[in-house]
Amino acid sequence: MGRALLFRFRFPDRTFWATPGGAVDEGETFEEAAYRELHEETGFRGTLSAEVHRRYTVFTGPSGNSVEADERYFCLRVESGAVNRSGWEPVEQEMIQKVAWLSPDDIRALQEPVFPENFADLVDYLKEAPHT
């Protein structure tokens, strides 16, 4: 209880931790994209919370390209932590080095960057928030 799922990504020039997620397909809402991406990357299904965090960022993608992202974060509470990787694309299989359920303290102790930067605080807040 009170743990969050993070993926450890390895790009050619850096390693970092981030939540499951991905691009919004044409015609999708952010909520629909979050649900689809979460299911593709973890196998989880359920009811997403309302949006819990949003950030706009620009970062360098794995091939060195500049990516502008309007990121939206949602919460899905699950009973089982087993991640199903069968829906992973080859690029995800290559880039995602580790999958871990981490407490806020575990997240703060990581030596590599975590995105979004305030994720441990967000997990602290969500574990006290009423279930939606």
N, CA, C and O atoms as CSV, one atom per row, in Angstrom:
chain,resi,resn,atom,element,x,y,z
A,1,MET,N,N,0.851,-1.191,0.000
A,1,MET,CA,C,0.000,0.000,0.000
A,1,MET,C,C,0.888,1.243,0.000
A,1,MET,O,O,1.930,1.273,0.656
A,2,GLY,N,N,0.477,2.242,-0.723
A,2,GLY,CA,C,1.259,3.472,-0.743
A,2,GLY,C,C,2.485,3.410,-1.625
A,2,GLY,O,O,3.399,4.222,-1.479
A,3,ARG,N,N,2.516,2.450,-2.544
A,3,ARG,CA,C,3.638,2.365,-3.476
A,3,ARG,C,C,3.162,2.734,-4.875
A,3,ARG,O,O,1.976,2.632,-5.189
A,4,ALA,N,N,4.087,3.156,-5.693
A,4,ALA,CA,C,3.767,3.548,-7.065
A,4,ALA,C,C,4.661,2.788,-8.031
A,4,ALA,O,O,5.796,2.437,-7.710
A,5,LEU,N,N,4.129,2.546,-9.206
A,5,LEU,CA,C,4.861,1.826,-10.242
A,5,LEU,C,C,5.713,2.798,-11.049
A,5,LEU,O,O,5.222,3.803,-11.562
A,6,LEU,N,N,6.986,2.479,-11.148
A,6,LEU,CA,C,7.903,3.261,-11.977
A,6,LEU,C,C,8.682,2.327,-12.889
A,6,LEU,O,O,8.957,1.178,-12.544
A,7,PHE,N,N,9.028,2.842,-14.053
A,7,PHE,CA,C,9.889,2.143,-14.999
A,7,PHE,C,C,11.242,2.840,-15.001
A,7,PHE,O,O,11.323,4.067,-14.955
A,8,ARG,N,N,12.304,2.039,-15.056
A,8,ARG,CA,C,13.662,2.590,-15.202
A,8,ARG,C,C,14.015,2.512,-16.684
A,8,ARG,O,O,14.124,1.431,-17.262
A,9,PHE,N,N,14.188,3.678,-17.273
A,9,PHE,CA,C,14.500,3.784,-18.697
A,9,PHE,C,C,15.990,4.010,-18.905
A,9,PHE,O,O,16.638,4.719,-18.135
A,10,ARG,N,N,16.524,3.395,-19.961
A,10,ARG,CA,C,17.908,3.650,-20.363
A,10,ARG,C,C,17.879,4.168,-21.792
A,10,ARG,O,O,17.546,3.447,-22.732
A,11,PHE,N,N,18.238,5.443,-21.929
A,11,PHE,CA,C,18.433,6.061,-23.236
A,11,PHE,C,C,19.934,6.012,-23.517
A,11,PHE,O,O,20.713,5.758,-22.599
A,12,PRO,N,N,20.358,6.245,-24.750
A,12,PRO,CA,C,21.795,6.184,-25.045
A,12,PRO,C,C,22.641,7.101,-24.160
A,12,PRO,O,O,23.783,6.772,-23.838
A,13,ASP,N,N,22.088,8.242,-23.768
A,13,ASP,CA,C,22.886,9.213,-23.012
A,13,ASP,C,C,22.492,9.364,-21.552
A,13,ASP,O,O,23.108,10.154,-20.837
A,14,ARG,N,N,21.477,8.627,-21.081
A,14,ARG,CA,C,21.057,8.809,-19.696
A,14,ARG,C,C,20.113,7.689,-19.250
A,14,ARG,O,O,19.538,6.962,-20.060
A,15,THR,N,N,19.982,7.585,-17.934
A,15,THR,CA,C,19.064,6.653,-17.307
A,15,THR,C,C,18.173,7.447,-16.363
A,15,THR,O,O,18.637,8.374,-15.699
A,16,PHE,N,N,16.890,7.085,-16.301
A,16,PHE,CA,C,15.962,7.794,-15.424
A,16,PHE,C,C,14.757,6.902,-15.129
A,16,PHE,O,O,14.568,5.865,-15.764
A,17,TRP,N,N,13.952,7.319,-14.161
A,17,TRP,CA,C,12.732,6.622,-13.781
A,17,TRP,C,C,11.528,7.464,-14.179
A,17,TRP,O,O,11.565,8.691,-14.082
A,18,ALA,N,N,10.463,6.811,-14.626
A,18,ALA,CA,C,9.238,7.523,-14.993
A,18,ALA,C,C,8.054,6.566,-14.892
A,18,ALA,O,O,8.215,5.348,-14.825
A,19,THR,N,N,6.878,7.148,-14.884
A,19,THR,CA,C,5.651,6.362,-14.827
A,19,THR,C,C,5.357,5.752,-16.196
A,19,THR,O,O,5.888,6.213,-17.207
A,20,PRO,N,N,4.514,4.716,-16.235
A,20,PRO,CA,C,4.035,4.243,-17.533
A,20,PRO,C,C,3.296,5.375,-18.240
A,20,PRO,O,O,2.721,6.248,-17.590
A,21,GLY,N,N,3.312,5.360,-19.551
A,21,GLY,CA,C,2.591,6.395,-20.292
A,21,GLY,C,C,3.041,6.434,-21.733
A,21,GLY,O,O,3.838,5.611,-22.181
A,22,GLY,N,N,2.514,7.406,-22.446
A,22,GLY,CA,C,2.880,7.536,-23.846
A,22,GLY,C,C,2.051,8.589,-24.536
A,22,GLY,O,O,1.401,9.413,-23.895
A,23,ALA,N,N,2.083,8.550,-25.839
A,23,ALA,CA,C,1.450,9.584,-26.662
A,23,ALA,C,C,-0.067,9.426,-26.715
A,23,ALA,O,O,-0.608,8.333,-26.546
A,24,VAL,N,N,-0.723,10.537,-26.952
A,24,VAL,CA,C,-2.166,10.566,-27.180
A,24,VAL,C,C,-2.395,10.364,-28.674
A,24,VAL,O,O,-1.901,11.138,-29.495
A,25,ASP,N,N,-3.143,9.323,-29.021
A,25,ASP,CA,C,-3.467,9.081,-30.426
A,25,ASP,C,C,-4.536,10.069,-30.890
A,25,ASP,O,O,-5.307,10.593,-30.086
A,26,GLU,N,N,-4.568,10.311,-32.190
A,26,GLU,CA,C,-5.560,11.233,-32.744
A,26,GLU,C,C,-6.970,10.783,-32.358
A,26,GLU,O,O,-7.327,9.614,-32.508
A,27,GLY,N,N,-7.757,11.729,-31.863
A,27,GLY,CA,C,-9.129,11.445,-31.466
A,27,GLY,C,C,-9.285,10.979,-30.032
A,27,GLY,O,O,-10.411,10.870,-29.546
A,28,GLU,N,N,-8.185,10.699,-29.337
A,28,GLU,CA,C,-8.239,10.258,-27.948
A,28,GLU,C,C,-8.226,11.450,-27.001
A,28,GLU,O,O,-7.658,12.499,-27.304
A,29,THR,N,N,-8.861,11.270,-25.851
A,29,THR,CA,C,-8.696,12.221,-24.757
A,29,THR,C,C,-7.451,11.806,-23.976
A,29,THR,O,O,-6.925,10.711,-24.175
A,30,PHE,N,N,-6.984,12.678,-23.091
A,30,PHE,CA,C,-5.849,12.309,-22.244
A,30,PHE,C,C,-6.203,11.100,-21.378
A,30,PHE,O,O,-5.370,10.218,-21.173
A,31,GLU,N,N,-7.432,11.059,-20.874
A,31,GLU,CA,C,-7.866,9.940,-20.039
A,31,GLU,C,C,-7.866,8.633,-20.826
A,31,GLU,O,O,-7.405,7.607,-20.324
A,32,GLU,N,N,-8.378,8.663,-22.049
A,32,GLU,CA,C,-8.400,7.458,-22.881
A,32,GLU,C,C,-6.985,6.993,-23.203
A,32,GLU,O,O,-6.701,5.795,-23.183
A,33,ALA,N,N,-6.104,7.934,-23.496
A,33,ALA,CA,C,-4.710,7.579,-23.792
A,33,ALA,C,C,-4.035,6.976,-22.566
A,33,ALA,O,O,-3.309,5.989,-22.678
A,34,ALA,N,N,-4.273,7.567,-21.396
A,34,ALA,CA,C,-3.673,7.042,-20.165
A,34,ALA,C,C,-4.149,5.619,-19.906
A,34,ALA,O,O,-3.351,4.748,-19.560
A,35,TYR,N,N,-5.438,5.384,-20.070
A,35,TYR,CA,C,-5.995,4.050,-19.849
A,35,TYR,C,C,-5.388,3.049,-20.830
A,35,TYR,O,O,-4.962,1.965,-20.432
A,36,ARG,N,N,-5.351,3.414,-22.108
A,36,ARG,CA,C,-4.799,2.525,-23.144
A,36,ARG,C,C,-3.331,2.231,-22.880
A,36,ARG,O,O,-2.916,1.072,-22.887
A,37,GLU,N,N,-2.540,3.279,-22.648
A,37,GLU,CA,C,-1.101,3.097,-22.423
A,37,GLU,C,C,-0.839,2.252,-21.175
A,37,GLU,O,O,0.027,1.376,-21.185
A,38,LEU,N,N,-1.582,2.513,-20.110
A,38,LEU,CA,C,-1.389,1.738,-18.885
A,38,LEU,C,C,-1.691,0.265,-19.133
A,38,LEU,O,O,-0.962,-0.608,-18.663
A,39,HIS,N,N,-2.761,-0.011,-19.869
A,39,HIS,CA,C,-3.085,-1.408,-20.154
A,39,HIS,C,C,-2.027,-2.046,-21.054
A,39,HIS,O,O,-1.614,-3.180,-20.809
A,40,GLU,N,N,-1.583,-1.335,-22.090
A,40,GLU,CA,C,-0.566,-1.883,-22.995
A,40,GLU,C,C,0.742,-2.164,-22.264
A,40,GLU,O,O,1.405,-3.164,-22.540
A,41,GLU,N,N,1.116,-1.292,-21.336
A,41,GLU,CA,C,2.424,-1.409,-20.687
A,41,GLU,C,C,2.411,-2.240,-19.411
A,41,GLU,O,O,3.469,-2.662,-18.945
A,42,THR,N,N,1.222,-2.486,-18.832
A,42,THR,CA,C,1.175,-3.210,-17.560
A,42,THR,C,C,0.161,-4.345,-17.527
A,42,THR,O,O,0.300,-5.276,-16.734
A,43,GLY,N,N,-0.853,-4.278,-18.379
A,43,GLY,CA,C,-1.947,-5.238,-18.321
A,43,GLY,C,C,-3.043,-4.835,-17.348
A,43,GLY,O,O,-4.072,-5.508,-17.278
A,44,PHE,N,N,-2.858,-3.770,-16.604
A,44,PHE,CA,C,-3.844,-3.345,-15.608
A,44,PHE,C,C,-5.069,-2.735,-16.267
A,44,PHE,O,O,-4.981,-2.073,-17.301
A,45,ARG,N,N,-6.208,-2.974,-15.645
A,45,ARG,CA,C,-7.472,-2.344,-16.032
A,45,ARG,C,C,-8.132,-1.851,-14.748
A,45,ARG,O,O,-7.858,-2.356,-13.659
A,46,GLY,N,N,-8.988,-0.875,-14.893
A,46,GLY,CA,C,-9.704,-0.350,-13.735
A,46,GLY,C,C,-10.193,1.047,-14.042
A,46,GLY,O,O,-10.218,1.474,-15.197
A,47,THR,N,N,-10.576,1.741,-13.010
A,47,THR,CA,C,-11.096,3.090,-13.163
A,47,THR,C,C,-10.015,4.091,-12.797
A,47,THR,O,O,-9.494,4.080,-11.681
A,48,LEU,N,N,-9.684,4.950,-13.738
A,48,LEU,CA,C,-8.700,5.994,-13.470
A,48,LEU,C,C,-9.321,7.089,-12.624
A,48,LEU,O,O,-10.517,7.364,-12.719
A,49,SER,N,N,-8.499,7.705,-11.801
A,49,SER,CA,C,-8.925,8.875,-11.042
A,49,SER,C,C,-9.060,10.061,-11.989
A,49,SER,O,O,-8.732,9.971,-13.173
A,50,ALA,N,N,-9.538,11.152,-11.457
A,50,ALA,CA,C,-9.443,12.413,-12.183
A,50,ALA,C,C,-7.957,12.748,-12.319
A,50,ALA,O,O,-7.118,12.149,-11.646
A,51,GLU,N,N,-7.644,13.685,-13.172
A,51,GLU,CA,C,-6.252,14.110,-13.349
A,51,GLU,C,C,-5.684,14.557,-11.998
A,51,GLU,O,O,-6.301,15.356,-11.293
A,52,VAL,N,N,-4.487,14.026,-11.640
A,52,VAL,CA,C,-3.870,14.370,-10.353
A,52,VAL,C,C,-2.652,15.273,-10.502
A,52,VAL,O,O,-2.192,15.865,-9.526
A,53,HIS,N,N,-2.131,15.379,-11.714
A,53,HIS,CA,C,-0.949,16.219,-11.937
A,53,HIS,C,C,-0.845,16.510,-13.429
A,53,HIS,O,O,-1.271,15.719,-14.270
A,54,ARG,N,N,-0.271,17.659,-13.728
A,54,ARG,CA,C,-0.044,18.041,-15.125
A,54,ARG,C,C,1.261,18.820,-15.195
A,54,ARG,O,O,1.580,19.607,-14.305
A,55,ARG,N,N,2.006,18.586,-16.267
A,55,ARG,CA,C,3.213,19.383,-16.498
A,55,ARG,C,C,3.465,19.482,-17.993
A,55,ARG,O,O,3.143,18.575,-18.761
A,56,TYR,N,N,4.043,20.594,-18.380
A,56,TYR,CA,C,4.489,20.795,-19.755
A,56,TYR,C,C,6.001,20.742,-19.713
A,56,TYR,O,O,6.629,21.412,-18.893
A,57,THR,N,N,6.585,19.953,-20.590
A,57,THR,CA,C,8.035,19.803,-20.570
A,57,THR,C,C,8.572,19.626,-21.987
A,57,THR,O,O,7.851,19.217,-22.897
A,58,VAL,N,N,9.819,19.934,-22.146
A,58,VAL,CA,C,10.551,19.670,-23.382
A,58,VAL,C,C,11.746,18.812,-22.986
A,58,VAL,O,O,12.492,19.160,-22.071
A,59,PHE,N,N,11.921,17.695,-23.676
A,59,PHE,CA,C,13.047,16.815,-23.360
A,59,PHE,C,C,13.611,16.212,-24.638
A,59,PHE,O,O,13.006,16.297,-25.706
A,60,THR,N,N,14.767,15.609,-24.506
A,60,THR,CA,C,15.418,14.947,-25.629
A,60,THR,C,C,15.010,13.482,-25.631
A,60,THR,O,O,15.219,12.774,-24.646
A,61,GLY,N,N,14.428,13.028,-26.733
A,61,GLY,CA,C,13.987,11.649,-26.859
A,61,GLY,C,C,15.154,10.699,-27.058
A,61,GLY,O,O,16.301,11.137,-27.145
A,62,PRO,N,N,14.874,9.391,-27.131
A,62,PRO,CA,C,15.943,8.402,-27.224
A,62,PRO,C,C,16.797,8.516,-28.478
A,62,PRO,O,O,17.952,8.091,-28.477
A,63,SER,N,N,16.249,9.079,-29.545
A,63,SER,CA,C,17.035,9.214,-30.777
A,63,SER,C,C,17.654,10.600,-30.915
A,63,SER,O,O,18.173,10.952,-31.975
A,64,GLY,N,N,17.598,11.393,-29.831
A,64,GLY,CA,C,18.192,12.724,-29.855
A,64,GLY,C,C,17.247,13.811,-30.325
A,64,GLY,O,O,17.640,14.973,-30.426
A,65,ASN,N,N,16.009,13.452,-30.614
A,65,ASN,CA,C,15.016,14.419,-31.078
A,65,ASN,C,C,14.439,15.212,-29.903
A,65,ASN,O,O,14.375,14.712,-28.780
A,66,SER,N,N,14.026,16.434,-30.166
A,66,SER,CA,C,13.392,17.264,-29.147
A,66,SER,C,C,11.902,16.926,-29.088
A,66,SER,O,O,11.223,16.895,-30.114
A,67,VAL,N,N,11.404,16.675,-27.880
A,67,VAL,CA,C,10.009,16.301,-27.679
A,67,VAL,C,C,9.343,17.328,-26.772
A,67,VAL,O,O,9.817,17.587,-25.665
A,68,GLU,N,N,8.241,17.915,-27.243
A,68,GLU,CA,C,7.421,18.798,-26.416
A,68,GLU,C,C,6.263,17.963,-25.905
A,68,GLU,O,O,5.565,17.327,-26.695
A,69,ALA,N,N,6.046,17.954,-24.593
A,69,ALA,CA,C,5.010,17.095,-24.024
A,69,ALA,C,C,4.131,17.850,-23.037
A,69,ALA,O,O,4.621,18.529,-22.134
A,70,ASP,N,N,2.833,17.719,-23.226
A,70,ASP,CA,C,1.834,18.179,-22.269
A,70,ASP,C,C,1.417,16.919,-21.525
A,70,ASP,O,O,0.559,16.173,-21.997
A,71,GLU,N,N,2.018,16.678,-20.369
A,71,GLU,CA,C,1.825,15.422,-19.652
A,71,GLU,C,C,0.693,15.548,-18.638
A,71,GLU,O,O,0.588,16.542,-17.920
A,72,ARG,N,N,-0.142,14.527,-18.596
A,72,ARG,CA,C,-1.243,14.449,-17.634
A,72,ARG,C,C,-1.066,13.148,-16.859
A,72,ARG,O,O,-0.747,12.107,-17.432
A,73,TYR,N,N,-1.276,13.224,-15.564
A,73,TYR,CA,C,-1.090,12.066,-14.691
A,73,TYR,C,C,-2.411,11.708,-14.024
A,73,TYR,O,O,-3.171,12.575,-13.594
A,74,PHE,N,N,-2.665,10.388,-13.951
A,74,PHE,CA,C,-3.871,9.848,-13.347
A,74,PHE,C,C,-3.451,8.742,-12.394
A,74,PHE,O,O,-2.330,8.240,-12.473
A,75,CYS,N,N,-4.339,8.365,-11.501
A,75,CYS,CA,C,-4.055,7.307,-10.533
A,75,CYS,C,C,-4.983,6.130,-10.799
A,75,CYS,O,O,-6.176,6.310,-11.042
A,76,LEU,N,N,-4.427,4.930,-10.750
A,76,LEU,CA,C,-5.208,3.701,-10.823
A,76,LEU,C,C,-4.741,2.830,-9.669
A,76,LEU,O,O,-3.573,2.445,-9.609
A,77,ARG,N,N,-5.634,2.523,-8.769
A,77,ARG,CA,C,-5.288,1.672,-7.624
A,77,ARG,C,C,-5.512,0.218,-8.028
A,77,ARG,O,O,-6.565,-0.130,-8.564
A,78,VAL,N,N,-4.516,-0.628,-7.768
A,78,VAL,CA,C,-4.603,-2.038,-8.154
A,78,VAL,C,C,-4.311,-2.920,-6.954
A,78,VAL,O,O,-3.620,-2.512,-6.020
A,79,GLU,N,N,-4.845,-4.134,-6.990
A,79,GLU,CA,C,-4.633,-5.102,-5.912
A,79,GLU,C,C,-3.374,-5.932,-6.151
A,79,GLU,O,O,-2.645,-6.250,-5.212
A,80,SER,N,N,-3.125,-6.276,-7.403
A,80,SER,CA,C,-1.983,-7.118,-7.749
A,80,SER,C,C,-0.920,-6.284,-8.439
A,80,SER,O,O,-1.232,-5.454,-9.293
A,81,GLY,N,N,0.316,-6.499,-8.077
A,81,GLY,CA,C,1.394,-5.711,-8.645
A,81,GLY,C,C,2.116,-6.352,-9.812
A,81,GLY,O,O,3.107,-5.801,-10.291
A,82,ALA,N,N,1.649,-7.504,-10.288
A,82,ALA,CA,C,2.344,-8.190,-11.371
A,82,ALA,C,C,2.122,-7.456,-12.694
A,82,ALA,O,O,0.987,-7.295,-13.144
A,83,VAL,N,N,3.210,-7.017,-13.304
A,83,VAL,CA,C,3.144,-6.282,-14.567
A,83,VAL,C,C,3.233,-7.266,-15.727
A,83,VAL,O,O,4.140,-8.097,-15.777
A,84,ASN,N,N,2.294,-7.170,-16.653
A,84,ASN,CA,C,2.281,-8.004,-17.853
A,84,ASN,C,C,3.012,-7.234,-18.957
A,84,ASN,O,O,2.539,-6.188,-19.401
A,85,ARG,N,N,4.144,-7.740,-19.392
A,85,ARG,CA,C,4.964,-7.058,-20.401
A,85,ARG,C,C,4.672,-7.522,-21.829
A,85,ARG,O,O,5.367,-7.112,-22.759
A,86,SER,N,N,3.671,-8.357,-22.017
A,86,SER,CA,C,3.429,-8.932,-23.346
A,86,SER,C,C,3.004,-7.892,-24.378
A,86,SER,O,O,3.137,-8.136,-25.577
A,87,GLY,N,N,2.497,-6.742,-23.944
A,87,GLY,CA,C,2.082,-5.704,-24.879
A,87,GLY,C,C,3.174,-4.720,-25.236
A,87,GLY,O,O,2.925,-3.754,-25.957
A,88,TRP,N,N,4.381,-4.950,-24.743
A,88,TRP,CA,C,5.477,-4.013,-24.990
A,88,TRP,C,C,5.950,-4.078,-26.438
A,88,TRP,O,O,6.092,-5.155,-27.017
A,89,GLU,N,N,6.186,-2.915,-26.999
A,89,GLU,CA,C,6.798,-2.793,-28.322
A,89,GLU,C,C,8.293,-3.101,-28.182
A,89,GLU,O,O,8.834,-3.003,-27.081
A,90,PRO,N,N,8.971,-3.472,-29.278
A,90,PRO,CA,C,10.410,-3.747,-29.197
A,90,PRO,C,C,11.215,-2.597,-28.591
A,90,PRO,O,O,12.156,-2.837,-27.834
A,91,VAL,N,N,10.862,-1.362,-28.910
A,91,VAL,CA,C,11.602,-0.225,-28.361
A,91,VAL,C,C,11.416,-0.142,-26.844
A,91,VAL,O,O,12.344,0.236,-26.130
A,92,GLU,N,N,10.228,-0.492,-26.347
A,92,GLU,CA,C,9.999,-0.499,-24.901
A,92,GLU,C,C,10.804,-1.618,-24.242
A,92,GLU,O,O,11.372,-1.431,-23.166
A,93,GLN,N,N,10.850,-2.776,-24.891
A,93,GLN,CA,C,11.630,-3.888,-24.353
A,93,GLN,C,C,13.101,-3.514,-24.229
A,93,GLN,O,O,13.787,-3.944,-23.302
A,94,GLU,N,N,13.573,-2.713,-25.168
A,94,GLU,CA,C,14.975,-2.294,-25.159
A,94,GLU,C,C,15.234,-1.189,-24.135
A,94,GLU,O,O,16.244,-1.223,-23.432
A,95,MET,N,N,14.338,-0.217,-24.047
A,95,MET,CA,C,14.580,0.960,-23.204
A,95,MET,C,C,14.227,0.765,-21.738
A,95,MET,O,O,14.875,1.352,-20.871
A,96,ILE,N,N,13.208,-0.052,-21.436
A,96,ILE,CA,C,12.782,-0.222,-20.044
A,96,ILE,C,C,13.631,-1.313,-19.408
A,96,ILE,O,O,13.507,-2.490,-19.745
A,97,GLN,N,N,14.489,-0.910,-18.490
A,97,GLN,CA,C,15.446,-1.817,-17.868
A,97,GLN,C,C,14.918,-2.478,-16.599
A,97,GLN,O,O,15.366,-3.561,-16.221
A,98,LYS,N,N,13.958,-1.815,-15.942
A,98,LYS,CA,C,13.467,-2.340,-14.672
A,98,LYS,C,C,12.063,-1.809,-14.424
A,98,LYS,O,O,11.713,-0.706,-14.846
A,99,VAL,N,N,11.269,-2.616,-13.733
A,99,VAL,CA,C,9.927,-2.243,-13.299
A,99,VAL,C,C,9.911,-2.415,-11.787
A,99,VAL,O,O,10.309,-3.464,-11.281
A,100,ALA,N,N,9.454,-1.393,-11.057
A,100,ALA,CA,C,9.487,-1.491,-9.592
A,100,ALA,C,C,8.319,-0.747,-8.962
A,100,ALA,O,O,7.915,0.323,-9.417
A,101,TRP,N,N,7.786,-1.349,-7.895
A,101,TRP,CA,C,6.803,-0.682,-7.040
A,101,TRP,C,C,7.589,-0.052,-5.900
A,101,TRP,O,O,8.252,-0.753,-5.136
A,102,LEU,N,N,7.517,1.268,-5.783
A,102,LEU,CA,C,8.356,1.989,-4.829
A,102,LEU,C,C,7.527,2.877,-3.911
A,102,LEU,O,O,6.541,3.483,-4.331
A,103,SER,N,N,7.944,2.941,-2.651
A,103,SER,CA,C,7.330,3.862,-1.694
A,103,SER,C,C,7.872,5.264,-1.956
A,103,SER,O,O,8.876,5.413,-2.653
A,104,PRO,N,N,7.228,6.290,-1.413
A,104,PRO,CA,C,7.781,7.642,-1.569
A,104,PRO,C,C,9.226,7.747,-1.071
A,104,PRO,O,O,10.045,8.420,-1.697
A,105,ASP,N,N,9.544,7.090,0.046
A,105,ASP,CA,C,10.928,7.126,0.545
A,105,ASP,C,C,11.885,6.425,-0.417
A,105,ASP,O,O,13.002,6.895,-0.633
A,106,ASP,N,N,11.450,5.299,-0.997
A,106,ASP,CA,C,12.276,4.609,-1.999
A,106,ASP,C,C,12.532,5.521,-3.196
A,106,ASP,O,O,13.643,5.570,-3.724
A,107,ILE,N,N,11.495,6.242,-3.618
A,107,ILE,CA,C,11.623,7.142,-4.768
A,107,ILE,C,C,12.627,8.249,-4.461
A,107,ILE,O,O,13.471,8.581,-5.293
A,108,ARG,N,N,12.530,8.815,-3.262
A,108,ARG,CA,C,13.464,9.888,-2.873
A,108,ARG,C,C,14.904,9.386,-2.793
A,108,ARG,O,O,15.839,10.163,-2.989
A,109,ALA,N,N,15.093,8.100,-2.509
A,109,ALA,CA,C,16.438,7.531,-2.360
A,109,ALA,C,C,17.086,7.148,-3.693
A,109,ALA,O,O,18.275,6.830,-3.727
A,110,LEU,N,N,16.331,7.173,-4.779
A,110,LEU,CA,C,16.903,6.811,-6.080
A,110,LEU,C,C,18.029,7.766,-6.453
A,110,LEU,O,O,17.944,8.968,-6.204
A,111,GLN,N,N,19.069,7.227,-7.044
A,111,GLN,CA,C,20.222,8.031,-7.453
A,111,GLN,C,C,20.040,8.656,-8.831
A,111,GLN,O,O,20.754,9.591,-9.195
A,112,GLU,N,N,19.093,8.143,-9.586
A,112,GLU,CA,C,18.835,8.647,-10.938
A,112,GLU,C,C,17.613,9.561,-10.916
A,112,GLU,O,O,16.789,9.466,-10.006
A,113,PRO,N,N,17.486,10.441,-11.901
A,113,PRO,CA,C,16.331,11.345,-11.943
A,113,PRO,C,C,15.007,10.582,-12.027
A,113,PRO,O,O,14.934,9.488,-12.585
A,114,VAL,N,N,13.971,11.188,-11.461
A,114,VAL,CA,C,12.610,10.656,-11.507
A,114,VAL,C,C,11.725,11.730,-12.123
A,114,VAL,O,O,11.821,12.906,-11.771
A,115,PHE,N,N,10.862,11.315,-13.044
A,115,PHE,CA,C,9.943,12.256,-13.684
A,115,PHE,C,C,8.512,11.784,-13.510
A,115,PHE,O,O,8.208,10.618,-13.763
A,116,PRO,N,N,7.604,12.701,-13.068
A,116,PRO,CA,C,7.862,14.105,-12.792
A,116,PRO,C,C,8.706,14.259,-11.528
A,116,PRO,O,O,8.734,13.373,-10.674
A,117,GLU,N,N,9.382,15.379,-11.426
A,117,GLU,CA,C,10.347,15.604,-10.359
A,117,GLU,C,C,9.735,15.518,-8.965
A,117,GLU,O,O,10.415,15.094,-8.031
A,118,ASN,N,N,8.503,15.897,-8.802
A,118,ASN,CA,C,7.844,15.884,-7.492
A,118,ASN,C,C,7.022,14.611,-7.262
A,118,ASN,O,O,6.081,14.619,-6.469
A,119,PHE,N,N,7.366,13.534,-7.940
A,119,PHE,CA,C,6.541,12.330,-7.908
A,119,PHE,C,C,6.414,11.731,-6.509
A,119,PHE,O,O,5.329,11.278,-6.144
A,120,ALA,N,N,7.473,11.712,-5.722
A,120,ALA,CA,C,7.393,11.148,-4.367
A,120,ALA,C,C,6.373,11.912,-3.526
A,120,ALA,O,O,5.607,11.302,-2.780
A,121,ASP,N,N,6.355,13.236,-3.639
A,121,ASP,CA,C,5.370,14.038,-2.908
A,121,ASP,C,C,3.957,13.735,-3.395
A,121,ASP,O,O,3.022,13.676,-2.597
A,122,LEU,N,N,3.802,13.545,-4.688
A,122,LEU,CA,C,2.494,13.219,-5.251
A,122,LEU,C,C,1.999,11.874,-4.714
A,122,LEU,O,O,0.820,11.737,-4.389
A,123,VAL,N,N,2.885,10.887,-4.620
A,123,VAL,CA,C,2.505,9.575,-4.083
A,123,VAL,C,C,2.119,9.708,-2.610
A,123,VAL,O,O,1.141,9.103,-2.172
A,124,ASP,N,N,2.875,10.490,-1.846
A,124,ASP,CA,C,2.508,10.746,-0.443
A,124,ASP,C,C,1.091,11.303,-0.353
A,124,ASP,O,O,0.284,10.847,0.458
A,125,TYR,N,N,0.802,12.279,-1.181
A,125,TYR,CA,C,-0.522,12.901,-1.180
A,125,TYR,C,C,-1.605,11.887,-1.556
A,125,TYR,O,O,-2.644,11.815,-0.899
A,126,LEU,N,N,-1.364,11.108,-2.609
A,126,LEU,CA,C,-2.383,10.182,-3.105
A,126,LEU,C,C,-2.659,9.039,-2.139
A,126,LEU,O,O,-3.781,8.537,-2.083
A,127,LYS,N,N,-1.652,8.621,-1.377
A,127,LYS,CA,C,-1.917,7.506,-0.456
A,127,LYS,C,C,-2.827,7.940,0.689
A,127,LYS,O,O,-3.459,7.101,1.330
A,128,GLU,N,N,-2.898,9.252,0.951
A,128,GLU,CA,C,-3.797,9.779,1.979
A,128,GLU,C,C,-5.139,10.210,1.402
A,128,GLU,O,O,-6.100,10.393,2.150
A,129,ALA,N,N,-5.219,10.374,0.089
A,129,ALA,CA,C,-6.445,10.860,-0.559
A,129,ALA,C,C,-7.507,9.763,-0.563
A,129,ALA,O,O,-7.177,8.578,-0.593
A,130,PRO,N,N,-8.774,10.155,-0.534
A,130,PRO,CA,C,-9.840,9.147,-0.623
A,130,PRO,C,C,-9.755,8.402,-1.955
A,130,PRO,O,O,-9.369,8.976,-2.973
A,131,HIS,N,N,-10.112,7.149,-1.937
A,131,HIS,CA,C,-10.123,6.358,-3.178
A,131,HIS,C,C,-11.266,6.842,-4.041
A,131,HIS,O,O,-12.367,7.104,-3.557
A,132,THR,N,N,-10.984,6.957,-5.339
A,132,THR,CA,C,-12.020,7.412,-6.261
A,132,THR,C,C,-12.550,6.255,-7.068
A,132,THR,O,O,-13.434,6.440,-7.904
